[in-house]
Amino acid sequence: MQLSPRLLKIASLVPKCHTIADVGTDHGYIPLVCIDRGIASHAIAMDINPMPLKRAKDNFVKHGYMHQAQFRLSDGLAQLKSGEADVIVIAGMGGPLICDIIKNGAHAIDDNTLLLLQPMIAPIELRSFLFANGYRVCDEYVVREDNKYYNIMAVRKGEAQPTDELIYIGANLAANSTDTIGDYLDYKIRVCQGIIEGHSRSACPDAEAIEKFSHELAIYQSCKKELTK
Ligand SMILES: C[S@@+](CC[C@H](N)C(=O)[O-])C[C@H]1O[C@@H](n2cnc3c(N)ncnc32)[C@H](O)[C@@H]1O
């Protein structure tokens, strides 16, 4: 099974467990590799669309793991009962959609559930939502694949004090992703600088946006400075 660095990293963060549920499973590779490696005994692969769910099923058939898996047509966590899965993966979707899935699927998440979240966009909005809704981002990782950076968050229920670093960069990111963190921060700094310059050159500069991105830029620069000390 040939997995991309993003999928491999997510799978590597799944601890030994009884059941992994994968929301928006598509190809089903994350639960499949967890079963194949003996990390999970059982998988619940879920998708809102029948075609991706069939793709996942076909891959499980191909690898001979059908007896360890269930396939559920489900909008988010709607078809998952409380306590059914000890690990829930929600990967490859936008941050706002992941927020909605967690908000609407709170019944399926208890104090023992580990959530592994990988937003394609809007990680800051996702972290803010988690802090505001009784979730704690315990650890965060960043993976580079095809010149793109992907944030992966390990999340549990619990209260935590949100700091700028936790909201904008992520919990323990520098320690967890030593190979990537420097380049990642440089990239984030370049993006913020580009946005600020664009707004500043405009005929009627958006002062609010300039202030917002200047704040974000200062956090990345300060983290980079700490890193190079
Ligand atoms: C880009 S794929 C990501 C596949 C895989 N999780 C990954 O990270 O590579 C997104 C998948 O999420 C599914 N999806 C979108 N909205 C969903 C929802 N509300 N509930 C469940 N699945 C959803 C889509 O059908 C699609 O198969």
The ligand as a Tripos MOL2 file, in Angstrom:
@<TRIPOS>MOLECULE
LIG
   27    29     1     0     0
SMALL
NO_CHARGES

@<TRIPOS>ATOM
      1 C1        -10.9340   15.0920   -0.3120 C.3       1 LIG1
      2 S1        -11.7120   13.6700    0.3130 S.3       1 LIG1
      3 C2        -10.6510   13.2670    1.6730 C.3       1 LIG1
      4 C3        -10.4320   11.7890    1.7520 C.3       1 LIG1
      5 C4         -9.5580   11.3350    2.8960 C.3       1 LIG1
      6 N1        -10.1500   11.5940    4.1850 N.3       1 LIG1
      7 C5         -8.1970   11.9880    2.8240 C.2       1 LIG1
      8 O1         -7.8290   12.7360    3.7470 O.co2     1 LIG1
      9 O2         -7.4700   11.7480    1.8530 O.co2     1 LIG1
     10 C6        -13.1260   14.2950    1.1390 C.3       1 LIG1
     11 C7        -14.1980   13.2220    1.3630 C.3       1 LIG1
     12 O3        -15.1270   13.7080    2.3290 O.3       1 LIG1
     13 C8        -16.4200   13.3540    1.9420 C.3       1 LIG1
     14 N2        -17.3330   14.2870    2.6330 N.ar      1 LIG1
     15 C9        -17.5890   15.5820    2.3450 C.ar      1 LIG1
     16 N3        -18.4730   16.1000    3.2200 N.ar      1 LIG1
     17 C10       -18.7660   15.1080    4.1110 C.ar      1 LIG1
     18 C11       -19.6090   15.0180    5.2490 C.ar      1 LIG1
     19 N4        -20.3510   16.0480    5.6640 N.pl3     1 LIG1
     20 N5        -19.6610   13.8450    5.9120 N.ar      1 LIG1
     21 C12       -18.9410   12.7750    5.4940 C.ar      1 LIG1
     22 N6        -18.1340   12.8000    4.4200 N.ar      1 LIG1
     23 C13       -18.0390   13.9540    3.7470 C.ar      1 LIG1
     24 C14       -16.4050   13.4240    0.4300 C.3       1 LIG1
     25 O4        -17.4140   12.6390   -0.1480 O.3       1 LIG1
     26 C15       -15.0080   12.8940    0.1170 C.3       1 LIG1
     27 O5        -15.0070   11.5100   -0.1070 O.3       1 LIG1
@<TRIPOS>BOND
     1     1     2 1
     2     2     3 1
     3     2    10 1
     4     3     4 1
     5     4     5 1
     6     5     6 1
     7     5     7 1
     8     7     8 2
     9     7     9 1
    10    10    11 1
    11    11    12 1
    12    11    26 1
    13    12    13 1
    14    13    14 1
    15    13    24 1
    16    14    15 ar
    17    14    23 ar
    18    15    16 ar
    19    16    17 ar
    20    17    18 ar
    21    17    23 ar
    22    18    19 1
    23    18    20 ar
    24    20    21 ar
    25    21    22 ar
    26    22    23 ar
    27    24    25 1
    28    24    26 1
    29    26    27 1
@<TRIPOS>SUBSTRUCTURE
     1 LIG1         1 GROUP 0 **** ****
